[in-house]
Amino acid sequence: MIQSSFTERNLRILFPLPAIVFIGLLMVFPILYTLYLSFTNWNLTSGMEPSFVGLNSYLLVFSEPRFLHALGRTFTFTVFAVATEVVLGVAIALILNRAFVGRSLAKLLLLLPLVATPVAVGIVFNLFYDPTIGLLNFALHALGLPQGRWVSSENTVIASLVLVDVWQWTPMITLIVLAGLAGLSEEPVEAARVDGASEWQILRYVTIPMVMPVILTAMILRLIDALKTFDIIFAMTGGGPGYASETLNIMGFKYSFEYFRMGQSSVILVALFIVVLLCSLGIMKLRASSEN
Protein backbone atom coordinates (compact mmCIF):
# COMPACT_ATOMS: atom_id res chain seq x y z
CA MET A 1 0.00 0.00 0.00
CA ILE A 2 1.50 3.34 -1.03
CA GLN A 3 1.65 5.84 1.84
CA SER A 4 0.03 9.18 0.97
CA SER A 5 2.09 12.35 1.20
CA PHE A 6 1.58 15.09 3.78
CA THR A 7 -0.07 17.31 1.14
CA GLU A 8 -2.56 14.64 0.11
CA ARG A 9 -3.47 13.89 3.73
CA ASN A 10 -4.12 17.52 4.57
CA LEU A 11 -5.73 18.86 1.38
CA ARG A 12 -8.89 19.90 3.26
CA ILE A 13 -6.73 22.14 5.47
CA LEU A 14 -4.19 23.39 2.93
CA PHE A 15 -6.68 24.54 0.29
CA PRO A 16 -8.63 27.00 2.48
CA LEU A 17 -5.56 27.99 4.56
CA PRO A 18 -4.46 31.00 2.40
CA ALA A 19 -7.98 32.45 2.49
CA ILE A 20 -8.23 31.89 6.25
CA VAL A 21 -4.85 33.58 6.86
CA PHE A 22 -5.77 36.50 4.60
CA ILE A 23 -9.14 37.07 6.29
CA GLY A 24 -7.53 36.66 9.71
CA LEU A 25 -4.98 39.36 8.91
CA LEU A 26 -7.70 41.67 7.61
CA MET A 27 -9.52 41.29 10.93
CA VAL A 28 -6.59 41.28 13.35
CA PHE A 29 -4.35 43.97 11.85
CA PRO A 30 -6.85 46.89 12.04
CA ILE A 31 -7.68 45.99 15.65
CA LEU A 32 -4.02 45.80 16.70
CA TYR A 33 -3.09 48.96 14.78
CA THR A 34 -5.99 50.91 16.32
CA LEU A 35 -4.96 49.64 19.76
CA TYR A 36 -1.38 50.81 19.09
CA LEU A 37 -2.53 54.26 17.95
CA SER A 38 -4.64 54.64 21.10
CA PHE A 39 -1.39 54.75 23.11
CA THR A 40 0.02 57.58 20.97
CA ASN A 41 -0.68 61.29 20.65
CA TRP A 42 -0.71 61.25 16.84
CA ASN A 43 -2.21 64.42 15.43
CA LEU A 44 -2.18 64.86 11.64
CA THR A 45 -2.15 68.67 11.89
CA SER A 46 1.16 68.65 13.78
CA GLY A 47 3.07 66.88 11.01
CA MET A 48 4.85 64.81 13.68
CA GLU A 49 5.31 61.06 13.80
CA PRO A 50 3.16 59.15 16.32
CA SER A 51 4.86 59.10 19.74
CA PHE A 52 4.04 56.70 22.56
CA VAL A 53 2.31 58.44 25.49
CA GLY A 54 0.95 55.45 27.39
CA LEU A 55 -2.50 56.01 28.89
CA ASN A 56 -2.46 59.80 28.46
CA SER A 57 -4.80 59.69 25.46
CA TYR A 58 -7.19 57.44 27.42
CA LEU A 59 -7.18 59.83 30.38
CA LEU A 60 -7.81 62.82 28.11
CA VAL A 61 -10.75 61.20 26.32
CA PHE A 62 -12.35 59.53 29.36
CA SER A 63 -12.19 62.77 31.35
CA GLU A 64 -14.20 64.64 28.71
CA PRO A 65 -17.93 65.00 29.53
CA ARG A 66 -18.52 64.80 25.78
CA PHE A 67 -17.26 61.20 25.74
CA LEU A 68 -19.47 60.15 28.65
CA HIS A 69 -22.50 61.78 27.03
CA ALA A 70 -21.74 60.05 23.70
CA LEU A 71 -21.44 56.73 25.54
CA GLY A 72 -24.81 57.33 27.20
CA ARG A 73 -26.44 58.22 23.88
CA THR A 74 -24.99 55.10 22.29
CA PHE A 75 -26.60 52.93 24.97
CA THR A 76 -29.86 54.88 24.89
CA PHE A 77 -30.19 54.61 21.12
CA THR A 78 -29.24 50.92 21.12
CA VAL A 79 -31.49 49.83 23.99
CA PHE A 80 -34.61 51.54 22.71
CA ALA A 81 -34.02 50.59 19.07
CA VAL A 82 -33.17 46.92 19.67
CA ALA A 83 -35.88 46.40 22.31
CA THR A 84 -38.55 47.86 20.03
CA GLU A 85 -37.31 45.90 17.02
CA VAL A 86 -37.27 42.61 18.91
CA VAL A 87 -40.78 43.06 20.32
CA LEU A 88 -42.26 44.17 17.00
CA GLY A 89 -40.24 41.64 15.00
CA VAL A 90 -41.35 38.69 17.11
CA ALA A 91 -44.98 39.87 17.07
CA ILE A 92 -45.00 40.27 13.28
CA ALA A 93 -43.26 36.89 12.84
CA LEU A 94 -45.94 35.19 14.97
CA ILE A 95 -48.64 36.79 12.82
CA LEU A 96 -46.94 35.83 9.55
CA ASN A 97 -46.42 32.29 10.79
CA ARG A 98 -50.18 31.74 10.46
CA ALA A 99 -51.86 31.07 7.13
CA PHE A 100 -53.89 33.98 5.75
CA VAL A 101 -54.65 35.58 2.41
CA GLY A 102 -51.81 37.83 1.25
CA ARG A 103 -49.10 36.34 3.48
CA SER A 104 -46.62 36.06 0.60
CA LEU A 105 -47.20 39.70 -0.33
CA ALA A 106 -46.69 40.74 3.29
CA LYS A 107 -43.34 38.91 3.39
CA LEU A 108 -42.31 40.62 0.17
CA LEU A 109 -43.18 44.06 1.54
CA LEU A 110 -41.09 43.30 4.63
CA LEU A 111 -37.99 43.09 2.46
CA LEU A 112 -38.34 46.63 1.10
CA PRO A 113 -36.83 48.49 4.10
CA LEU A 114 -33.91 46.05 4.18
CA VAL A 115 -32.89 46.64 0.57
CA ALA A 116 -32.94 50.43 0.96
CA THR A 117 -29.58 52.19 1.36
CA PRO A 118 -29.29 53.63 4.91
CA VAL A 119 -28.06 56.99 3.62
CA ALA A 120 -31.03 57.20 1.24
CA VAL A 121 -33.33 56.24 4.13
CA GLY A 122 -31.82 59.05 6.19
CA ILE A 123 -32.38 61.61 3.43
CA VAL A 124 -36.00 60.51 2.93
CA PHE A 125 -36.75 60.63 6.66
CA ASN A 126 -35.15 64.07 6.89
CA LEU A 127 -37.80 65.24 4.44
CA PHE A 128 -40.44 63.32 6.42
CA TYR A 129 -39.37 65.06 9.67
CA ASP A 130 -38.88 68.51 8.16
CA PRO A 131 -40.67 71.04 10.44
CA THR A 132 -42.06 73.13 7.55
CA ILE A 133 -42.63 70.81 4.57
CA GLY A 134 -42.47 67.41 6.26
CA LEU A 135 -45.30 64.90 5.95
CA LEU A 136 -45.30 64.13 9.68
CA ASN A 137 -46.05 67.67 10.81
CA PHE A 138 -48.57 68.03 7.97
CA ALA A 139 -50.43 64.94 9.20
CA LEU A 140 -50.30 66.09 12.83
CA HIS A 141 -51.59 69.53 11.81
CA ALA A 142 -54.46 67.95 9.86
CA LEU A 143 -55.39 65.90 12.95
CA GLY A 144 -55.19 68.94 15.21
CA LEU A 145 -52.25 67.49 17.15
CA PRO A 146 -49.13 69.39 18.34
CA GLN A 147 -46.23 69.47 15.90
CA GLY A 148 -42.52 69.11 16.63
CA ARG A 149 -39.06 69.89 15.35
CA TRP A 150 -38.04 66.22 15.57
CA VAL A 151 -34.40 65.89 14.45
CA SER A 152 -33.91 69.63 14.93
CA SER A 153 -34.67 69.44 18.66
CA GLU A 154 -32.35 68.06 21.34
CA ASN A 155 -35.36 66.60 23.16
CA THR A 156 -36.68 64.48 20.27
CA VAL A 157 -33.68 63.76 18.04
CA ILE A 158 -32.76 60.39 19.61
CA ALA A 159 -36.37 59.19 19.55
CA SER A 160 -36.67 60.27 15.91
CA LEU A 161 -33.52 58.36 14.97
CA VAL A 162 -34.73 55.29 16.88
CA LEU A 163 -37.95 55.36 14.83
CA VAL A 164 -35.95 55.33 11.58
CA ASP A 165 -33.80 52.43 12.79
CA VAL A 166 -36.90 50.50 13.87
CA TRP A 167 -38.54 51.05 10.49
CA GLN A 168 -35.52 49.72 8.61
CA TRP A 169 -34.37 46.82 10.79
CA THR A 170 -37.49 45.32 12.37
CA PRO A 171 -38.03 43.23 9.20
CA MET A 172 -34.65 41.57 9.75
CA ILE A 173 -35.72 40.37 13.21
CA THR A 174 -39.04 39.23 11.72
CA LEU A 175 -37.41 37.17 8.97
CA ILE A 176 -34.95 35.48 11.35
CA VAL A 177 -37.64 34.61 13.88
CA LEU A 178 -39.98 33.49 11.11
CA ALA A 179 -37.32 31.07 9.88
CA GLY A 180 -36.94 29.79 13.44
CA LEU A 181 -40.70 29.28 13.80
CA ALA A 182 -40.81 27.39 10.52
CA GLY A 183 -38.25 24.92 11.86
CA LEU A 184 -40.06 24.16 15.12
CA SER A 185 -41.62 20.77 15.71
CA GLU A 186 -45.40 20.69 15.87
CA GLU A 187 -45.49 17.84 18.40
CA PRO A 188 -45.14 19.98 21.60
CA VAL A 189 -47.86 22.34 20.34
CA GLU A 190 -50.21 19.50 19.52
CA ALA A 191 -49.51 17.87 22.90
CA ALA A 192 -50.31 21.16 24.65
CA ARG A 193 -53.60 21.46 22.73
CA VAL A 194 -54.54 17.90 23.71
CA ASP A 195 -53.87 18.80 27.35
CA GLY A 196 -56.33 21.68 27.03
CA ALA A 197 -53.91 24.60 26.86
CA SER A 198 -55.24 27.85 25.41
CA GLU A 199 -53.58 29.59 22.46
CA TRP A 200 -52.05 32.17 24.82
CA GLN A 201 -50.65 29.44 27.07
CA ILE A 202 -49.20 27.61 24.06
CA LEU A 203 -47.57 30.83 22.89
CA ARG A 204 -46.19 31.72 26.32
CA TYR A 205 -45.04 28.32 27.59
CA VAL A 206 -44.30 26.38 24.39
CA THR A 207 -43.65 28.50 21.30
CA ILE A 208 -41.69 31.40 22.82
CA PRO A 209 -39.33 29.18 24.91
CA MET A 210 -38.66 26.97 21.88
CA VAL A 211 -37.84 29.90 19.61
CA MET A 212 -35.97 31.92 22.28
CA PRO A 213 -32.45 30.89 21.07
CA VAL A 214 -33.33 32.21 17.62
CA ILE A 215 -34.68 35.46 19.11
CA LEU A 216 -31.48 35.95 21.11
CA THR A 217 -29.37 35.26 18.03
CA ALA A 218 -31.28 37.94 16.13
CA MET A 219 -30.86 40.25 19.11
CA ILE A 220 -27.08 39.73 19.09
CA LEU A 221 -26.88 40.62 15.40
CA ARG A 222 -28.96 43.76 15.86
CA LEU A 223 -27.18 44.77 19.05
CA ILE A 224 -23.78 44.68 17.37
CA ASP A 225 -25.08 46.65 14.40
CA ALA A 226 -27.03 49.20 16.49
CA LEU A 227 -24.05 49.99 18.72
CA LYS A 228 -22.04 50.76 15.57
CA THR A 229 -24.78 52.74 13.79
CA PHE A 230 -23.21 55.51 11.76
CA ASP A 231 -24.78 56.05 8.35
CA ILE A 232 -28.33 56.94 9.37
CA ILE A 233 -27.22 59.27 12.17
CA PHE A 234 -24.57 60.95 10.06
CA ALA A 235 -26.88 61.38 7.06
CA MET A 236 -29.73 62.81 9.16
CA THR A 237 -28.07 64.89 11.89
CA GLY A 238 -24.30 64.58 11.69
CA GLY A 239 -24.41 64.20 15.48
CA GLY A 240 -26.44 67.39 15.98
CA PRO A 241 -28.15 69.55 16.90
CA GLY A 242 -25.05 70.45 18.86
CA TYR A 243 -23.92 67.08 20.23
CA ALA A 244 -27.45 65.84 20.98
CA SER A 245 -27.22 62.77 18.72
CA GLU A 246 -23.48 62.20 18.83
CA THR A 247 -22.75 58.53 19.56
CA LEU A 248 -19.31 56.97 20.03
CA ASN A 249 -19.09 56.11 16.34
CA ILE A 250 -19.92 59.67 15.26
CA MET A 251 -17.52 61.09 17.85
CA GLY A 252 -14.73 58.80 16.66
CA PHE A 253 -15.35 59.89 13.07
CA LYS A 254 -15.19 63.59 14.00
CA TYR A 255 -12.00 63.15 15.99
CA SER A 256 -10.43 61.33 13.03
CA PHE A 257 -11.56 63.27 9.96
CA GLU A 258 -12.51 66.68 11.34
CA TYR A 259 -10.08 67.24 14.23
CA PHE A 260 -7.37 64.83 12.92
CA ARG A 261 -6.60 63.59 16.45
CA MET A 262 -5.90 60.04 15.41
CA GLY A 263 -4.61 58.91 18.80
CA GLN A 264 -7.69 60.08 20.69
CA SER A 265 -10.06 58.84 17.99
CA SER A 266 -8.45 55.41 18.36
CA VAL A 267 -9.23 55.51 22.08
CA ILE A 268 -12.90 56.14 21.27
CA LEU A 269 -12.95 53.26 18.79
CA VAL A 270 -11.25 50.92 21.26
CA ALA A 271 -13.88 51.85 23.84
CA LEU A 272 -16.63 51.17 21.29
CA PHE A 273 -15.04 47.81 20.44
CA ILE A 274 -15.00 46.82 24.13
CA VAL A 275 -18.63 47.91 24.60
CA VAL A 276 -19.76 45.87 21.57
CA LEU A 277 -17.72 42.86 22.70
CA LEU A 278 -19.02 42.89 26.28
CA CYS A 279 -22.65 43.36 25.24
CA SER A 280 -22.38 40.57 22.66
CA LEU A 281 -20.77 38.18 25.15
CA GLY A 282 -23.50 38.97 27.68
CA ILE A 283 -26.31 38.09 25.28
CA MET A 284 -24.44 35.00 24.03
CA LYS A 285 -24.18 33.81 27.63
CA LEU A 286 -27.91 34.46 28.04
CA ARG A 287 -28.55 32.48 24.86
CA ALA A 288 -26.46 29.57 26.11
CA SER A 289 -28.35 29.49 29.41
CA SER A 290 -31.69 29.53 27.55
CA GLU A 291 -30.70 26.37 25.67
CA ASN A 292 -29.91 24.48 28.89
C-alpha positions in Angstrom: 0.0 0.0 0.0 1.5 3.3 -1.0 1.6 5.8 1.8 0.0 9.2 1.0 2.1 12.3 1.2 1.6 15.1 3.8 -0.1 17.3 1.1 -2.6 14.6 0.1 -3.5 13.9 3.7 -4.1 17.5 4.6 -5.7 18.9 1.4 -8.9 19.9 3.3 -6.7 22.1 5.5 -4.2 23.4 2.9 -6.7 24.5 0.3 -8.6 27.0 2.5 -5.6 28.0 4.6 -4.5 31.0 2.4 -8.0 32.4 2.5 -8.2 31.9 6.2 -4.9 33.6 6.9 -5.8 36.5 4.6 -9.1 37.1 6.3 -7.5 36.7 9.7 -5.0 39.4 8.9 -7.7 41.7 7.6 -9.5 41.3 10.9 -6.6 41.3 13.3 -4.3 44.0 11.8 -6.9 46.9 12.0 -7.7 46.0 15.7 -4.0 45.8 16.7 -3.1 49.0 14.8 -6.0 50.9 16.3 -5.0 49.6 19.8 -1.4 50.8 19.1 -2.5 54.3 17.9 -4.6 54.6 21.1 -1.4 54.7 23.1 0.0 57.6 21.0 -0.7 61.3 20.6 -0.7 61.2 16.8 -2.2 64.4 15.4 -2.2 64.9 11.6 -2.2 68.7 11.9 1.2 68.7 13.8 3.1 66.9 11.0 4.9 64.8 13.7 5.3 61.1 13.8 3.2 59.2 16.3 4.9 59.1 19.7 4.0 56.7 22.6 2.3 58.4 25.5 0.9 55.4 27.4 -2.5 56.0 28.9 -2.5 59.8 28.5 -4.8 59.7 25.5 -7.2 57.4 27.4 -7.2 59.8 30.4 -7.8 62.8 28.1 -10.7 61.2 26.3 -12.3 59.5 29.4 -12.2 62.8 31.3 -14.2 64.6 28.7 -17.9 65.0 29.5 -18.5 64.8 25.8 -17.3 61.2 25.7 -19.5 60.1 28.6 -22.5 61.8 27.0 -21.7 60.1 23.7 -21.4 56.7 25.5 -24.8 57.3 27.2 -26.4 58.2 23.9 -25.0 55.1 22.3 -26.6 52.9 25.0 -29.9 54.9 24.9 -30.2 54.6 21.1 -29.2 50.9 21.1 -31.5 49.8 24.0 -34.6 51.5 22.7 -34.0 50.6 19.1 -33.2 46.9 19.7 -35.9 46.4 22.3 -38.6 47.9 20.0 -37.3 45.9 17.0 -37.3 42.6 18.9 -40.8 43.1 20.3 -42.3 44.2 17.0 -40.2 41.6 15.0 -41.4 38.7 17.1 -45.0 39.9 17.1 -45.0 40.3 13.3 -43.3 36.9 12.8 -45.9 35.2 15.0 -48.6 36.8 12.8 -46.9 35.8 9.6 -46.4 32.3 10.8 -50.2 31.7 10.5 -51.9 31.1 7.1 -53.9 34.0 5.7 -54.7 35.6 2.4 -51.8 37.8 1.2 -49.1 36.3 3.5 -46.6 36.1 0.6 -47.2 39.7 -0.3 -46.7 40.7 3.3 -43.3 38.9 3.4 -42.3 40.6 0.2 -43.2 44.1 1.5 -41.1 43.3 4.6 -38.0 43.1 2.5 -38.3 46.6 1.1 -36.8 48.5 4.1 -33.9 46.0 4.2 -32.9 46.6 0.6 -32.9 50.4 1.0 -29.6 52.2 1.4 -29.3 53.6 4.9 -28.1 57.0 3.6 -31.0 57.2 1.2 -33.3 56.2 4.1 -31.8 59.1 6.2 -32.4 61.6 3.4 -36.0 60.5 2.9 -36.8 60.6 6.7 -35.1 64.1 6.9 -37.8 65.2 4.4 -40.4 63.3 6.4 -39.4 65.1 9.7 -38.9 68.5 8.2 -40.7 71.0 10.4 -42.1 73.1 7.6 -42.6 70.8 4.6 -42.5 67.4 6.3 -45.3 64.9 6.0 -45.3 64.1 9.7 -46.1 67.7 10.8 -48.6 68.0 8.0 -50.4 64.9 9.2 -50.3 66.1 12.8 -51.6 69.5 11.8 -54.5 67.9 9.9 -55.4 65.9 12.9 -55.2 68.9 15.2 -52.2 67.5 17.2 -49.1 69.4 18.3 -46.2 69.5 15.9 -42.5 69.1 16.6 -39.1 69.9 15.3 -38.0 66.2 15.6 -34.4 65.9 14.4 -33.9 69.6 14.9 -34.7 69.4 18.7 -32.3 68.1 21.3 -35.4 66.6 23.2 -36.7 64.5 20.3 -33.7 63.8 18.0 -32.8 60.4 19.6 -36.4 59.2 19.6 -36.7 60.3 15.9 -33.5 58.4 15.0 -34.7 55.3 16.9 -37.9 55.4 14.8 -35.9 55.3 11.6 -33.8 52.4 12.8 -36.9 50.5 13.9 -38.5 51.1 10.5 -35.5 49.7 8.6 -34.4 46.8 10.8 -37.5 45.3 12.4 -38.0 43.2 9.2 -34.7 41.6 9.8 -35.7 40.4 13.2 -39.0 39.2 11.7 -37.4 37.2 9.0 -35.0 35.5 11.3 -37.6 34.6 13.9 -40.0 33.5 11.1 -37.3 31.1 9.9 -36.9 29.8 13.4 -40.7 29.3 13.8 -40.8 27.4 10.5 -38.3 24.9 11.9 -40.1 24.2 15.1 -41.6 20.8 15.7 -45.4 20.7 15.9 -45.5 17.8 18.4 -45.1 20.0 21.6 -47.9 22.3 20.3 -50.2 19.5 19.5 -49.5 17.9 22.9 -50.3 21.2 24.7 -53.6 21.5 22.7 -54.5 17.9 23.7 -53.9 18.8 27.3 -56.3 21.7 27.0 -53.9 24.6 26.9 -55.2 27.8 25.4 -53.6 29.6 22.5 -52.1 32.2 24.8 -50.6 29.4 27.1 -49.2 27.6 24.1 -47.6 30.8 22.9 -46.2 31.7 26.3 -45.0 28.3 27.6 -44.3 26.4 24.4 -43.7 28.5 21.3 -41.7 31.4 22.8 -39.3 29.2 24.9 -38.7 27.0 21.9 -37.8 29.9 19.6 -36.0 31.9 22.3 -32.5 30.9 21.1 -33.3 32.2 17.6 -34.7 35.5 19.1 -31.5 36.0 21.1 -29.4 35.3 18.0 -31.3 37.9 16.1 -30.9 40.3 19.1 -27.1 39.7 19.1 -26.9 40.6 15.4 -29.0 43.8 15.9 -27.2 44.8 19.1 -23.8 44.7 17.4 -25.1 46.6 14.4 -27.0 49.2 16.5 -24.1 50.0 18.7 -22.0 50.8 15.6 -24.8 52.7 13.8 -23.2 55.5 11.8 -24.8 56.0 8.3 -28.3 56.9 9.4 -27.2 59.3 12.2 -24.6 61.0 10.1 -26.9 61.4 7.1 -29.7 62.8 9.2 -28.1 64.9 11.9 -24.3 64.6 11.7 -24.4 64.2 15.5 -26.4 67.4 16.0 -28.2 69.5 16.9 -25.1 70.4 18.9 -23.9 67.1 20.2 -27.4 65.8 21.0 -27.2 62.8 18.7 -23.5 62.2 18.8 -22.7 58.5 19.6 -19.3 57.0 20.0 -19.1 56.1 16.3 -19.9 59.7 15.3 -17.5 61.1 17.9 -14.7 58.8 16.7 -15.3 59.9 13.1 -15.2 63.6 14.0 -12.0 63.2 16.0 -10.4 61.3 13.0 -11.6 63.3 10.0 -12.5 66.7 11.3 -10.1 67.2 14.2 -7.4 64.8 12.9 -6.6 63.6 16.4 -5.9 60.0 15.4 -4.6 58.9 18.8 -7.7 60.1 20.7 -10.1 58.8 18.0 -8.4 55.4 18.4 -9.2 55.5 22.1 -12.9 56.1 21.3 -12.9 53.3 18.8 -11.2 50.9 21.3 -13.9 51.9 23.8 -16.6 51.2 21.3 -15.0 47.8 20.4 -15.0 46.8 24.1 -18.6 47.9 24.6 -19.8 45.9 21.6 -17.7 42.9 22.7 -19.0 42.9 26.3 -22.7 43.4 25.2 -22.4 40.6 22.7 -20.8 38.2 25.1 -23.5 39.0 27.7 -26.3 38.1 25.3 -24.4 35.0 24.0 -24.2 33.8 27.6 -27.9 34.5 28.0 -28.5 32.5 24.9 -26.5 29.6 26.1 -28.3 29.5 29.4 -31.7 29.5 27.6 -30.7 26.4 25.7 -29.9 24.5 28.9 
